[in-house]
Amino acid sequence: MNPTMIPLSPHKSVRFRFNMANGHLRICVLLLLVIGLTSCGPDRMDDYSDLSIKLTNQNGETVQFPEDFRGKPVMVGFIYTHCPDICSFITANLYKTWQELDETGDAHFLLITFDPERDTPDILASYADSFNMNRAPFQFLTGSPENIERLMERFSVRKQVSYTTETEEGNEIYFLNHTDKVLLIDQESRLVMDYGGSMTPVHIFKTDLEPLL
């Protein structure tokens, strides 16, 4: 017995061809989008060139971020000097990265406090001395609470008071929970990489930084 043939009506045939054409069109659009995205050159996660934020380094000198650091890649860590744990690892990791470089003068290394009320230039200088980093190419930066808050907001660095007490003299002592972060920024103030600051092996920092030198 021959199988029964059910012919498509002209309307169904037209509808079928239209759906097929629609499908092909969607595929072509997706392919063009993929090609376009993969041909845009090196990826950058953010561009900080629109910022102009006044900061002060450990020597009491005024700097503008990011314009005073353009022309060289920048590694930025975020710390506060009363930190009992991870900030010292972040600081040491930037120092070790600098030590590993062949061209040690071709990059900036910045440590920016998110506790400007306590971290004055003198306090930052003492902190830098304890790591043998109170010298170029390292700068330890603070600023007005408003400028620091604006900068931390842009960098997605968060902090929260975790513990507060008072000394016998009535002075407040507090500790902070905070984001653990190091950023790699290129010569044009564009964000290249965002790392876990205390956890990332130094050789990864070095490997990502060296092509920018």
C-alpha positions as CSV (number, residue, x, y, z in Angstrom):
1,M,0.0,0.0,0.0
2,N,1.4,3.4,-0.9
3,P,1.7,5.8,2.0
4,T,-0.8,8.5,2.1
5,M,0.5,11.9,0.8
6,I,-0.8,15.0,2.5
7,P,0.0,18.0,0.3
8,L,0.7,21.3,2.0
9,S,-1.7,24.0,1.2
10,P,-0.2,27.0,-0.6
11,H,-0.6,29.1,2.6
12,K,1.2,26.5,4.7
13,S,4.0,26.3,2.2
14,V,4.5,30.1,2.2
15,R,4.4,30.1,6.0
16,F,7.0,27.4,6.1
17,R,9.3,29.2,3.7
18,F,8.9,32.4,5.6
19,N,9.8,30.8,8.9
20,M,12.9,29.2,7.4
21,A,13.9,32.6,6.0
22,N,13.4,34.1,9.4
23,G,15.6,31.4,11.0
24,H,18.4,32.0,8.5
25,L,18.2,35.8,9.1
26,R,18.5,35.3,12.9
27,I,21.6,33.0,12.4
28,C,23.2,35.6,10.1
29,V,22.6,38.4,12.6
30,L,24.1,36.4,15.4
31,L,27.2,35.5,13.3
32,L,27.7,39.2,12.4
33,L,27.5,40.1,16.1
34,V,30.0,37.4,17.1
35,I,32.4,38.5,14.3
36,G,32.0,42.1,15.3
37,L,32.7,41.4,19.0
38,T,35.8,39.3,18.3
39,S,37.3,42.0,16.0
40,C,37.2,45.0,18.4
41,G,40.8,44.7,19.6
42,P,42.1,44.2,23.2
43,D,39.3,44.2,25.8
44,R,39.3,46.8,28.6
45,M,37.0,46.4,31.6
46,D,36.7,50.2,32.3
47,D,38.2,53.5,31.3
48,Y,39.2,55.9,34.1
49,S,40.3,58.7,31.9
50,D,37.2,60.6,32.7
51,L,38.3,60.9,36.4
52,S,40.4,63.7,37.9
53,I,40.7,63.1,41.6
54,K,43.0,65.0,43.9
55,L,45.0,62.8,46.3
56,T,48.0,63.2,48.6
57,N,51.0,60.8,48.8
58,Q,53.0,59.8,51.8
59,N,55.4,62.7,51.2
60,G,52.6,65.2,51.4
61,E,52.7,65.9,47.7
62,T,49.5,66.4,45.7
63,V,48.8,64.2,42.7
64,Q,45.9,63.9,40.3
65,F,44.5,60.5,39.6
66,P,44.8,59.2,36.9
67,E,46.5,61.9,34.8
68,D,49.7,62.0,36.8
69,F,50.2,58.3,36.1
70,R,49.5,58.2,32.4
71,G,52.2,56.9,30.1
72,K,53.1,53.9,32.3
73,P,51.0,50.9,33.5
74,V,49.7,51.1,37.0
75,M,49.1,48.5,39.6
76,V,46.8,49.7,42.4
77,G,46.1,48.0,45.7
78,F,43.6,49.1,48.3
79,I,44.5,49.1,52.0
80,Y,44.1,50.7,55.4
81,T,47.1,50.8,57.8
82,H,45.2,49.5,60.9
83,C,44.3,46.3,59.0
84,P,45.3,43.2,61.0
85,D,45.6,40.8,58.0
86,I,45.1,41.0,54.3
87,C,46.3,44.5,53.6
88,S,49.8,43.5,54.5
89,F,49.6,40.7,51.9
90,I,48.3,43.1,49.3
91,T,51.2,45.5,50.0
92,A,53.8,42.7,50.0
93,N,52.4,41.3,46.7
94,L,52.9,44.6,44.9
95,Y,56.5,44.9,46.3
96,K,57.3,41.3,45.2
97,T,55.8,42.0,41.7
98,W,58.1,45.0,41.4
99,Q,61.1,42.9,42.5
100,E,60.4,40.3,39.8
101,L,60.3,42.8,36.9
102,D,63.3,43.2,34.6
103,E,62.4,46.9,34.0
104,T,61.5,48.0,37.5
105,G,61.1,51.7,36.7
106,D,58.5,51.3,33.9
107,A,55.4,51.0,36.0
108,H,53.7,52.8,38.9
109,F,52.7,51.0,42.1
110,L,50.0,52.7,44.1
111,L,48.5,51.7,47.5
112,I,45.4,53.8,48.2
113,T,43.8,53.9,51.6
114,F,40.0,53.7,52.1
115,D,40.4,55.0,55.7
116,P,41.4,58.6,55.1
117,E,40.3,59.7,58.5
118,R,43.2,57.8,60.1
119,D,45.6,57.3,57.3
120,T,47.3,60.7,57.0
121,P,50.5,61.1,54.9
122,D,52.7,60.6,58.0
123,I,50.9,57.4,58.9
124,L,51.2,56.1,55.3
125,A,54.9,57.0,55.3
126,S,55.5,55.0,58.4
127,Y,53.5,52.1,56.9
128,A,55.6,52.3,53.7
129,D,58.8,52.3,55.7
130,S,57.8,49.0,57.4
131,F,57.7,47.4,53.9
132,N,60.9,49.2,52.6
133,M,58.5,50.9,50.0
134,N,58.9,54.5,50.9
135,R,60.5,55.2,47.6
136,A,59.8,55.3,43.9
137,P,58.0,53.7,42.1
138,F,55.7,53.3,45.1
139,Q,53.2,55.8,46.2
140,F,50.8,55.5,49.2
141,L,47.8,57.7,48.7
142,T,45.1,59.3,50.8
143,G,42.7,62.2,50.2
144,S,39.6,63.9,51.5
145,P,36.9,61.5,52.6
146,E,34.7,62.8,49.7
147,N,37.4,62.1,47.1
148,I,38.3,58.7,48.5
149,E,34.6,57.7,48.6
150,R,34.2,58.7,45.0
151,L,37.3,56.7,44.0
152,M,36.3,53.6,45.9
153,E,32.8,53.8,44.4
154,R,34.3,53.8,40.9
155,F,36.7,51.0,41.7
156,S,33.9,48.9,43.4
157,V,35.9,48.8,46.7
158,R,33.5,48.3,49.7
159,K,34.2,48.7,53.4
160,Q,32.2,48.2,56.5
161,V,33.0,48.6,60.2
162,S,33.3,45.1,61.7
163,Y,34.4,45.9,65.3
164,T,34.5,49.1,67.4
165,T,35.9,49.7,70.9
166,E,37.4,52.5,73.0
167,T,40.7,52.8,74.8
168,E,40.8,53.9,78.5
169,E,41.6,57.4,77.2
170,G,38.3,57.4,75.3
171,N,39.9,57.0,71.8
172,E,37.8,55.0,69.3
173,I,39.4,51.9,67.7
174,Y,37.7,50.2,64.8
175,F,38.4,47.5,62.2
176,L,37.0,47.2,58.7
177,N,35.7,44.4,56.6
178,H,36.6,45.3,53.0
179,T,37.1,44.3,49.4
180,D,40.3,42.4,48.7
181,K,41.5,43.9,45.4
182,V,44.3,44.8,43.1
183,L,43.8,46.5,39.7
184,L,46.0,46.6,36.6
185,I,45.6,49.8,34.6
186,D,47.2,50.4,31.2
187,Q,49.1,53.5,30.0
188,E,45.9,55.1,28.9
189,S,44.1,54.8,32.2
190,R,42.0,51.8,31.1
191,L,41.4,48.8,33.4
192,V,43.0,45.7,32.2
193,M,42.5,43.2,35.1
194,D,40.8,43.0,38.4
195,Y,42.4,40.6,40.9
196,G,41.9,39.2,44.4
197,G,44.7,41.3,45.9
198,S,46.0,39.0,48.7
199,M,45.3,35.7,47.0
200,T,46.7,36.1,43.5
201,P,50.1,34.6,42.9
202,V,52.8,37.2,42.1
203,H,53.8,35.5,38.9
204,I,50.3,36.2,37.5
205,F,50.6,39.9,38.3
206,K,54.0,39.9,36.6
207,T,52.8,37.9,33.5
208,D,49.9,40.4,33.0
209,L,52.0,43.5,33.6
210,E,55.0,42.7,31.5
211,P,53.3,43.0,28.0
212,L,52.4,46.6,29.0
213,L,55.9,47.7,29.8
